[in-house]
């Protein structure tokens, strides 16, 4: 006994299955992005220079951005001392013509946690059936 299905019904079923899969992926991406962002926030606060800018490390925050249904991003930024991020990361020229030493603290954290996010997504999405 064989059952037949029309091409239109088959395409509707495939679309419905893919939309369900897309929703599952979107939820995983959002969950993993939030989890990794919290870890990265902790790391960047720890790596941030102290000294004359003692309050600098306390200004780091997370901003969650959901632009459209299946698009999600997380941004780490320094809310209070955003002007210092570039100056501290790359150094700057001083008034007497010298140059301050760069204190890289953003790029290393970004690179490390970008890889962690990618690996976590591969692990979590790979587990979907």
Buried (B, 14 or more C-beta within 10 A) or exposed (E): EEEEEEEEEEEEEEEEEEEEEEEEBBEBBBEBBEBBBEBBBEBBBEBBBEEEBEEBBEBBEBEEEEEEEEEBEBEBEBEEBEEBBEBBBEBEEEEEEEEEEEBEBBEEBBEBBEEBBEEBBEEBBEEEE
